[in-house]
Amino acid sequence: MAEEYDIPDCLVTDELIKSLNTGKLVASEVGATLPGITEDKQQQFLLEAVEAFGEGKLELDKVFAAIGAAGLNGDISTDLAEALWLASLRPKAKHELLGELTAECIKKGKFNRRQALEYEEIELLVQSGVIATEKQLGVKERRLYTNMFYKQDK
């Protein structure tokens, strides 16, 4: 017998994407211009917005407009970093776009470089410019590991 799952409705619809891209929906200093995005729907909204950008449907600046329009002005750093990580695992995702979004999130202070290093895949870190190359990260990891476990006491 198949179980029924409570699958939430899509929050970032094609209509919303079109409204954001054309500039019909903008963020407001006063409050949320996109109603219905509550704290319990924040993660889903961020993931869907990042996925839309990663698939090339949403423009870069419109991702931040969507976040502002939803009234997500608190600390969304962890949820946003996790959304980028999850979106990078999707087959349709364009890693160069997600890397661009990661770099812009760091630049705008949505999350910091340390959080990017904690949450993001190596390919995304390279695309965003957080690390120069995968080889460079490997060298630093080995050096750190060696210093931690093989240091001689005199």
C-alpha positions as CSV (number, residue, x, y, z in Angstrom):
1,M,0.0,0.0,0.0
2,A,1.5,3.3,-1.0
3,E,1.8,6.0,1.6
4,E,0.5,9.5,1.0
5,Y,3.1,12.2,1.3
6,D,2.3,15.8,2.1
7,I,4.2,17.4,-0.8
8,P,4.2,21.2,-0.5
9,D,3.0,23.4,-3.3
10,C,5.6,25.1,-5.4
11,L,6.3,28.6,-4.0
12,V,8.4,30.0,-6.9
13,T,6.0,29.6,-9.8
14,D,6.6,30.4,-13.4
15,E,4.3,33.4,-12.9
16,L,6.4,34.7,-10.0
17,I,9.6,34.2,-12.0
18,K,8.1,36.2,-14.8
19,S,7.0,39.0,-12.4
20,L,10.4,39.2,-10.9
21,N,12.3,39.2,-14.2
22,T,10.1,41.9,-15.7
23,G,10.3,44.1,-12.5
24,K,6.6,43.9,-11.6
25,L,7.5,42.5,-8.2
26,V,10.1,44.3,-6.1
27,A,11.3,44.4,-2.5
28,S,10.0,47.0,-0.1
29,E,11.6,48.6,2.9
30,V,8.2,48.6,4.7
31,G,7.4,44.9,4.5
32,A,7.0,41.8,2.4
33,T,5.5,42.4,-1.0
34,L,5.2,38.6,-1.6
35,P,2.7,37.3,1.0
36,G,2.6,33.8,2.3
37,I,6.3,33.1,2.8
38,T,6.4,32.3,6.5
39,E,9.4,31.1,8.6
40,D,8.4,27.5,8.1
41,K,8.4,28.0,4.3
42,Q,11.6,29.9,4.2
43,Q,13.9,27.0,3.3
44,Q,11.6,25.8,0.5
45,F,11.3,29.3,-0.9
46,L,15.1,29.8,-0.9
47,L,15.7,26.4,-2.5
48,E,13.2,27.0,-5.3
49,A,14.5,30.5,-6.0
50,V,18.1,29.2,-6.2
51,E,17.1,26.3,-8.4
52,A,15.3,28.7,-10.7
53,F,18.4,30.8,-11.0
54,G,20.6,27.7,-11.4
55,E,18.4,26.5,-14.3
56,G,18.7,29.9,-16.0
57,K,15.1,31.0,-15.4
58,L,15.7,33.8,-12.9
59,E,18.2,36.6,-13.2
60,L,20.9,37.1,-10.6
61,D,19.7,40.4,-9.1
62,K,16.1,39.1,-9.1
63,V,17.1,36.3,-6.7
64,F,17.9,39.0,-4.1
65,A,14.8,40.9,-5.1
66,A,12.7,37.7,-4.4
67,I,14.4,37.3,-1.0
68,G,13.6,41.0,-0.2
69,A,10.0,40.7,-1.5
70,A,9.4,37.7,0.7
71,G,10.5,39.7,3.7
72,L,13.4,37.4,4.5
73,N,15.5,40.0,6.2
74,G,16.7,38.1,9.2
75,D,19.6,35.6,9.3
76,I,19.1,33.4,6.3
77,S,22.8,32.5,5.8
78,T,22.5,28.8,6.7
79,D,19.3,28.3,4.8
80,L,20.7,30.1,1.7
81,A,24.0,28.2,1.8
82,E,22.1,24.8,2.2
83,A,19.8,25.8,-0.7
84,L,22.9,26.5,-2.9
85,W,24.4,23.1,-1.9
86,L,21.1,21.2,-2.7
87,A,20.6,23.1,-6.0
88,S,24.2,22.2,-7.1
89,L,23.3,18.5,-6.7
90,R,20.4,18.7,-9.2
91,P,21.2,17.5,-12.7
92,K,19.7,20.6,-14.4
93,A,21.8,23.0,-12.4
94,K,24.4,25.1,-14.2
95,H,27.4,25.2,-11.8
96,E,28.8,28.4,-13.3
97,L,25.6,30.2,-12.5
98,L,25.4,28.8,-9.0
99,G,29.1,29.8,-8.5
100,E,28.2,33.3,-9.6
101,L,25.3,33.3,-7.1
102,T,27.6,32.0,-4.3
103,A,30.2,34.8,-5.0
104,E,27.4,37.4,-5.0
105,C,26.0,36.1,-1.7
106,I,29.4,36.4,-0.1
107,K,29.8,39.9,-1.6
108,K,26.4,41.1,-0.4
109,G,26.9,39.5,3.1
110,K,24.2,36.9,2.9
111,F,26.7,34.4,4.2
112,N,30.5,34.5,4.6
113,R,33.4,32.7,3.1
114,R,33.7,30.3,6.0
115,Q,30.1,29.2,5.6
116,A,30.7,28.7,1.9
117,L,33.6,26.4,2.6
118,E,31.5,24.5,5.1
119,Y,28.4,23.9,3.0
120,E,29.4,24.0,-0.7
121,E,30.8,21.4,-3.0
122,I,34.4,21.8,-4.2
123,E,33.3,22.5,-7.8
124,L,31.0,25.3,-6.7
125,L,33.8,26.8,-4.5
126,V,36.0,26.9,-7.6
127,Q,33.3,28.4,-9.8
128,S,32.6,31.1,-7.2
129,G,36.3,32.0,-6.8
130,V,36.3,31.1,-3.1
131,I,39.2,28.7,-3.9
132,A,41.5,29.0,-6.9
133,T,41.6,25.3,-7.9
134,E,40.7,22.0,-6.5
135,K,44.4,21.1,-6.3
136,Q,45.1,24.2,-4.1
137,L,42.5,23.0,-1.6
138,G,44.0,19.5,-1.6
139,V,47.4,20.9,-0.8
140,K,46.0,23.1,2.1
141,E,44.1,20.1,3.5
142,R,47.2,17.9,3.5
143,R,49.3,20.6,5.1
144,L,46.7,21.1,7.8
145,Y,46.3,17.4,8.4
146,T,50.1,16.9,8.6
147,N,50.4,19.8,11.1
148,M,47.6,18.4,13.2
149,F,48.7,14.8,13.5
150,Y,52.4,14.5,12.7
151,K,53.9,17.4,14.6
152,Q,56.9,16.3,16.7
153,D,57.1,17.2,20.3
154,K,60.6,18.2,21.4
